[in-house]
Amino acid sequence: MKRLCPNLDLEDRLETVLEVPMPEEIFSNKNGTSKAWHNMKKSWLKPSFESSRSSSVFGGRNTEIQLLLGVAGAPLLPFHINHDNNQPITTHAIKGGNIEASMAKYIVRQYVAAVGGESKLESVESMYAMGEVRIGTSEFSGGEEKMKKVEMNREMGGFVLWQKRPELWCLEMVVSGYKISAGSDGKVTWRQTPWHHSHASRGPPRPLRRLFQGLDPRSTANLFNNSICIGEKTVNNEECFILKLEAESSSLQARSSSNVDIIQHTLWGYFSQRTGLLVKFEDTYFLKLITPGSDTIFWETKVESLVQDYRNIDGILIAHAGKTCVALSRFGEGPESHSRTRMEETWKIEEVDFNIKGLSMDCFLAPSDLKKEEDYKGVTECGVVAANNAKLPYKIQSASFKFSSSKVAAINVDDSSASDSGEEEY
């Protein structure tokens, strides 16, 4: 990962420190030169939306990247994760419940022991992770068409993640020059993208899904404490126990709005019978999009993450690689309006550290231009813009950009140009 970018105007001047480290490949083309970095600068400063040279089923390369970041960049989970050093991680007794719940608690205890033990996990007050991602769309089908491959290059990028207890976290990710930021200050969960104003998620603050892909074992254990064991399955040649967890109806109602009804959100964790480690993390949610004067539209989002390459960091096993597959399905109205999109993300962790000194509350403050849900019409809890005939393929509204040393920000968003979209925030 490269932390410095060259001075593009004066080669003999100091290099600029990147807020989000980037993969080395971004800075060099196939011939090993650094010309490719100039192309990245152009995408930051002068993005050309819907370029005629890069049109596709999604409407252009820029729109594709926006879709990928909107769906896979910073998804959330509909659960509150308890953090109390005065209580053990496995707070519930194994005995006393039904057999499915008792088995799940036993499996969680085995997981805690496998990743390093309860005392080690309780010693972690904060953490930092830096890594790279490669993300792209793999398949698309619309109407009565058969599923077909989409010829899209896998976009490269990097991310930096900070966490101080489950309710305090901040993520910055840059993919092909587009930056998405998201975080939680313990009171509100927010996100900021170049194509939307900063906005808050509906309901109480929620944890980042990416943390449960092997980066935060303690929160993972707390998450599955109330789950049930529903059986066994082989994943990547590993015999695994399957733990299942359903979101409460009160949580779903808090995230719903007048035009979006979140019907169900279910999580599954696949824990290896041999090692006790989390091998696969999966969640599916189902929502109903209500638009006046139109038929009801249903969206189903299924996300599967393989968690791999566990390494010992200060006595705690942390996953350093993995692959996430996202399937978006839309149905309702007639068969010609049905669509399905598949995306894939591979990720690799370059650095992890615990108990970061100087990590104060100021690091998790929400953006100053944060707009609450009631003030930001068109963006719902799940990021779905309620519009007639919203379906894939679609175009995401464009915006003007400005680039500074601190961030990529959107300005002068044309709210009147909001178009049909199915962007997901989870």
MARTIRO-120798 format. One record per residue (C-alpha): residue in one letter; x negated, y, z. Coordinates in steps of 0.5 Angstrom, whole numbers, padded with zeros to 4 digits, always signed. Layout:
N
aXYZ...
This chain:
426
m+0000+0000+0000k-0003+0007-0002r-0002+0012+0003l-0005+0018-0001c-0003+0021-0008p-0007+0025-0012n-0007+0032-0013l-0004+0032-0020d-0005+0040-0021l-0013+0040-0019e-0016+0034-0019d-0022+0036-0014r-0017+0038-0009l-0015+0034-0003e-0010+0029-0004t-0003+0029-0001v-0001+0024+0005l+0005+0020+0003e+0011+0020+0008v+0013+0013+0006p+0007+0009+0003m+0008+0006-0004p+0005+0000-0007e-0001+0001-0011e+0002-0002-0018i+0006+0005-0018f+0000+0009-0018s-0003+0005-0024n-0001+0002-0031k-0003-0004-0034n-0009-0001-0036g-0011+0001-0029t-0011+0008-0030s-0007+0013-0026k-0002+0016-0031a+0004+0012-0029w+0004+0017-0022h+0005+0023-0027n+0011+0019-0029m+0013+0018-0022k+0012+0026-0021k+0017+0027-0027s+0022+0023-0023w+0022+0026-0017l+0022+0033-0020k+0026+0033-0026p+0031+0027-0026s+0034+0026-0032f+0041+0022-0031e+0044+0017-0036s+0038+0018-0040s+0040+0015-0047r+0033+0011-0048s+0035+0007-0042s+0043+0006-0042s+0045-0001-0040v+0052-0004-0037f+0051+0001-0031g+0050+0007-0035g+0043+0008-0034r+0036+0007-0031n+0038+0013-0026t+0045+0010-0024e+0042+0003-0023i+0037+0005-0018q+0042+0009-0014l+0047+0003-0014l+0041-0001-0012l+0039+0004-0006g+0047+0005-0004v+0048-0002-0003a+0042-0005-0001g+0038+0001+0002a+0041+0001+0009p+0046-0003+0010l+0049-0003+0017l+0052-0009+0022p+0059-0008+0025f+0057-0010+0032h+0054-0006+0039i+0047-0009+0041n+0047-0009+0049h+0040-0006+0051d+0039-0007+0059n+0032-0009+0062n+0036-0010+0068q+0039-0016+0065p+0036-0022+0061i+0037-0023+0054t+0041-0029+0055t+0046-0027+0060h+0051-0032+0059a+0051-0039+0062i+0051-0045+0057k+0056-0049+0061g+0063-0046+0062g+0065-0045+0055n+0068-0049+0049i+0063-0054+0046e+0061-0049+0040a+0060-0043+0044s+0055-0047+0049m+0051-0050+0043a+0050-0043+0040k+0048-0040+0047y+0043-0046+0047i+0040-0045+0040v+0039-0038+0042r+0035-0039+0048q+0031-0044+0044y+0030-0038+0039v+0028-0033+0044a+0023-0038+0047a+0020-0040+0039v+0019-0032+0038g+0015-0031+0044g+0019-0032+0050e+0024-0027+0054s+0019-0023+0058k+0015-0021+0052l+0021-0019+0048e+0023-0015+0054s+0016-0011+0054v+0018-0008+0047e+0021-0001+0048s+0020+0001+0041m+0017-0001+0034y+0015+0001+0028a+0014-0003+0021m+0012-0001+0014g+0013-0005+0008e+0014-0005+0000v+0021-0007-0003r+0022-0010-0010i+0029-0009-0012g+0033-0010-0019t+0040-0013-0022s+0040-0020-0024e+0047-0021-0027f+0054-0017-0028s+0061-0019-0031g+0066-0015-0032g+0074-0017-0034e+0074-0024-0037e+0067-0024-0040k+0062-0029-0037m+0057-0028-0033k+0051-0025-0036k+0044-0023-0035v+0042-0016-0034e+0035-0014-0037m+0033-0009-0032n+0026-0009-0029r+0025-0010-0022e+0024-0003-0019m+0018-0002-0014g+0018+0002-0007g+0016+0003+0000f+0020+0004+0007v+0018+0006+0014l+0022+0004+0020w+0022+0006+0027q+0026+0004+0033k+0027+0006+0040r+0032+0001+0043p+0037-0002+0038e+0042+0005+0038l+0036+0009+0036w+0033+0008+0029c+0031+0011+0023l+0029+0009+0016e+0026+0012+0010m+0026+0009+0003v+0023+0011-0003v+0024+0007-0010s+0022+0009-0016g+0022+0016-0014y+0029+0016-0011k+0029+0017-0003i+0034+0015+0002s+0034+0016+0009a+0038+0013+0015g+0038+0013+0022s+0042+0013+0029d+0041+0018+0035g+0045+0014+0039k+0052+0018+0038v+0052+0018+0031t+0050+0013+0025w+0048+0017+0019r+0045+0017+0012q+0042+0022+0007t+0041+0021-0001p+0039+0025-0007w+0046+0024-0010h+0051+0025-0003h+0050+0030+0002s+0048+0028+0009h+0054+0024+0012a+0056+0020+0018s+0059+0013+0018r+0066+0012+0021g+0066+0009+0028p+0061+0008+0034p+0054+0008+0032r+0051+0001+0029p+0045-0002+0028l+0041-0003+0022r+0042-0010+0018r+0034-0010+0016l+0032-0010+0023f+0036-0017+0024q+0031-0020+0018g+0026-0022+0023l+0024-0015+0025d+0028-0015+0032p+0028-0022+0035r+0031-0019+0042s+0037-0015+0038t+0038-0022+0034a+0038-0026+0040n+0043-0021+0043l+0047-0021+0037f+0048-0028+0037n+0050-0029+0044n+0057-0029+0043s+0057-0033+0037i+0059-0041+0036c+0056-0046+0033i+0060-0049+0027g+0055-0054+0024e+0049-0056+0020k+0046-0054+0013t+0039-0055+0010v+0036-0048+0008n+0029-0048+0004n+0028-0055+0006e+0029-0054+0013e+0035-0057+0017c+0039-0051+0021f+0044-0050+0026i+0049-0045+0023l+0052-0040+0028k+0058-0036+0026l+0060-0029+0029e+0066-0025+0027a+0067-0017+0028e+0073-0015+0033s+0079-0012+0030s+0078-0006+0034s+0071-0005+0030l+0074-0006+0024q+0080-0001+0025a+0075+0004+0027r+0071+0004+0021s+0077+0004+0016s+0080+0010+0014s+0087+0012+0010n+0085+0009+0004v+0080+0004+0006d+0082-0002+0010i+0076-0007+0012i+0080-0013+0013q+0074-0018+0015h+0067-0018+0017t+0063-0025+0018l+0056-0026+0020w+0052-0033+0020g+0045-0034+0023y+0041-0041+0020f+0036-0043+0026s+0031-0048+0024q+0032-0055+0028r+0025-0056+0028t+0022-0049+0030g+0028-0045+0033l+0026-0039+0028l+0032-0035+0024v+0031-0038+0017k+0037-0035+0014f+0042-0029+0016e+0048-0028+0012d+0054-0023+0012t+0060-0022+0008y+0066-0017+0009f+0072-0016+0005l+0076-0009+0004k+0082-0007+0001l+0082+0000-0003i+0088+0004-0003t+0089+0009-0008p+0096+0013-0009g+0100+0011-0016s+0095+0005-0017d+0095-0003-0015t+0091-0005-0009i+0084-0006-0011f+0080-0011-0006w+0072-0011-0006e+0068-0017-0003t+0061-0016-0001k+0056-0022+0001v+0049-0021+0003e+0044-0027+0004s+0037-0026+0007l+0032-0031+0007v+0027-0030+0013q+0020-0032+0012d+0013-0032+0013y+0013-0031+0021r+0006-0028+0024n+0004-0027+0031i+0004-0020+0033d+0002-0019+0040g+0005-0025+0042i+0012-0024+0038l+0013-0028+0032i+0015-0023+0027a+0018-0024+0019h+0013-0021+0014a+0017-0023+0008g+0024-0025+0005k+0029-0024+0000t+0036-0021+0000c+0041-0023-0005v+0047-0018-0006a+0054-0020-0009l+0059-0015-0010s+0066-0017-0013r+0072-0013-0015f+0079-0016-0016g+0086-0014-0016e+0091-0011-0022g+0089-0015-0028p+0084-0020-0030e+0081-0015-0034s+0079-0011-0028h+0075-0016-0025s+0068-0015-0024r+0062-0018-0021t+0055-0016-0020r+0049-0019-0017m+0043-0016-0014e+0036-0018-0011e+0031-0015-0007t+0024-0018-0004w+0021-0015+0001k+0014-0015+0005i+0012-0012+0011e+0005-0009+0011e+0004-0007+0018v+0008-0008+0025d+0007-0005+0032f+0010-0004+0038n+0011+0001+0044i+0009+0007+0040k+0006+0013+0044g+0010+0019+0043l+0016+0017+0040s+0021+0022+0042m+0028+0023+0041d+0026+0028+0036c+0024+0023+0031f+0032+0020+0031l+0035+0027+0030a+0041+0027+0025p+0040+0032+0019s+0042+0039+0020d+0047+0039+0014l+0050+0033+0017k+0057+0033+0015k+0063+0029+0019e+0067+0024+0015e+0073+0029+0015d+0069+0034+0012y+0066+0030+0007k+0072+0028+0002g+0071+0022-0002v+0066+0018+0002t+0069+0013+0006e+0066+0009+0012c+0064+0004+0007g+0061+0009+0002v+0067+0007-0003v+0069+0013-0007a+0077+0012-0007a+0078+0014-0014n+0083+0011-0019n+0081+0005-0023a+0074+0004-0019k+0070-0001-0022l+0064-0003-0024p+0061-0001-0029y+0061+0006-0026k+0057+0012-0026i+0055+0015-0019q+0055+0023-0019s+0049+0027-0021a+0046+0032-0017s+0040+0037-0017f+0034+0036-0014k+0028+0040-0010f+0022+0037-0008s+0018+0039-0002s+0012+0036+0002s+0017+0033+0007k+0023+0030+0003v+0027+0029-0003a+0033+0033-0002a+0040+0034-0006i+0042+0041-0007n+0048+0044-0011v+0052+0037-0011d+0058+0038-0016d+0064+0035-0012s+0068+0036-0017s+0065+0031-0022a+0066+0025-0017s+0067+0019-0021d+0069+0012-0020s+0064+0008-0016g+0064+0002-0011e+0057+0004-0007e+0057+0000-0001e+0054+0003+0006y+0056-0003+0010
